[in-house]
Amino acid sequence: MPKTSWKIGELASQCGITVRTLHHYHQIGLLVPSEFTEAGHRLYTKADASKLQQILSLKQLGLSLEEIYNFIENHNYNPMLVVQAQLEIINEQIKLKEKLRYELEQLQTLLSFDQNISADQLLKIMELIRMNESNYLVPELVEKMRAFLNSLTEEKNLKLKKMLPLVDETQKQALQKMILK
């Protein structure tokens, strides 16, 4: 029979995150467990696990926790958009890796025949390495996410603005830029 609830340590372990992370998500209202034991320990349901998956996916897409909260709490929220965005990012990462592999194969061929390697070739390889190392996001994907966030209702934006006193000044400024874009 499939498991229907998890203690905090079990869920954290299975998801590859820390208990502290789940505590933080609970504290800021991003992921509040649906159930508690009689002793007051958190119990996460399948719905909670599903929401955590969405949170982790949005985090991978480069959204801040405040943006994730705003995104998930929007009544127009569609998890399919997140999956679609992840697939687009993975496809883009595959293209980048294929380009890097091609350039490295060319470099290997040149080196094996003691050929000169141009500075342009080396710079191109270094750029591809950098793009593969970082969480490089294609600008179009970032813009799609921003467009959705900008389409949020005024009520949700006001709710988010009320949260601003709970975050530090740097986070507040970044959040205000995002809201006012």
N, C-alpha and C positions, 0 to 999 in steps of 0.2 A: 504494500500500500504506500503510495507516495506521501512524502512528508508535507504537512500543511502549516506547520509553524516552526520557527527557529528561535533559539535563544540568541542573544546579541553576539556572543563569541562564535557560535556556530555559523551565523550568517556572515560575520566579518571574515572568518577563515575561508569559507567557501567562495566568497567574492574577491578575496585577495586585498581586502582593506583592513584597517585597524578598528578595534572597538572604539577607540577615541574618535575616529571619523564618524562612526554611527552616533556616538554621544553628541558630537558637534551638530550633525544634521538634525538630531532631535531637538537640541537646544535652540537652534535657529528656526525651527518649525518646518524645515525642508522635508524631513522624513520622520514622522511621529509614528511609533509602533501602534498597531491597531489593538493589541491586547497586552495585558500585564498579568503576571502571576499574582497569587494571593500575597506573596511576599514583596510585590512591587517591582519584580524584574521584568524587563522588556521582553515581549514576544512578538516576532515579526511574522506576518501572514504571507500567503502567496501574493496577495495584492501589494503588500509592502515590498516584497522582493521584486515584483514587477516595476514598481515605482523607483526602487534603487537602481535597477538596470537602466531605466531611462535617465536617472540622475548621472550615473557613471558615463552613459553614452553622450549626454550633453556636455559633460565635463571634458570628455575626450575631444569634442568638437571645439573646445576652447572657450566655452561660456563660463562666466564667473558664477559662484553660488547664488548671488542675487539675481542674475539673469536667468539661471535655471529655475529658481523659485517663481519668478515672474512668468516664465515660459510654461511651466507645468500647471500653475494655478489659473492660467487663462482658460476660459470656458471653450475657446476654439482650439485648444491644444489637441494635436493629433500625433500619437506616437509613431505613426507611419512616416511622418516627415523626418523624424529623428533617424529612423532606420534607413530611409532613403539618403539622407545626408551622409550617414556613416558609409553606406555603400559607395557613394560618389567619392568620398575621401579615400577609401580603400582602393578604388579604381585609379584615382590620381596617384596614390602612393606606388601602386604597381607600375604605372607608366614611368614614374620617376626612377624607380629601381631598374626597370628595363633600360632606360636611357643610360643610367650609370653603368649597368653591366655592359652595354654596347661600347661605351667609351673606354671602359677598363679592358675589354677584349682587344680594342684597337691599340691601346697602350701596350698591352702584353705582346701583341704582334710586332709592334715597332721595336720594343725592347729585345725581343727574341732575335731580331735581325740587325741589332745594333744601329737602328735608324735614329735620326734626330727627332726630338719631340718639341713641337712648337710651344711657345708660352701660352698661346690661345688654347691649345689642347689641354694643357695643365690647368689653366684657369677654369675651363669648362668642367673638367673633372672635379675640381675643388668646389665649384658652385653646386654641382649635383650632389656631392658628398654632404655639403652643408644642408641642402634642401632635404636630403634623406635623413639626416641626423635630427633635425628639429621637427617640431610638430607643424610642419609647413602646411598651410591651408591655402587652397586656391582662392584668390580674392572673390571670385563669383560665389563660392559657397558661403563665405563669410557674409557677403552682401545679402544672400537669400535669408540667412538666419536673422540678420539685422532688420530686413524688411518685415519679417514676421513679428519680431519684437516691437517694431514701430507701429504695427497694426493693432496692438493691444488696446482694449477699451480704456477710456479715461478713468473708469472706476478702478481698474487694476493698476494703472499708473499712479493714482492717488494712494492706493494701498501701499505700493512699493515706496513712494516718497515718504510715507509715514514711518517706514522701517529705517529710513536714513539715520536717525539719531542712534540706532543700535550698531552702526558700523563706524570704523575709524575714518578720519578726514580724507585719506587717500582713496579709500573705497567709496566714500561719499561722492567725491569729485568724479571718479570714473563712472559711477552709477548715474550721476546727474547728466554727464555727457551722453551716456547711452540713452537715457530717457528723452533728452531734449534734441537728439539728432533728428 
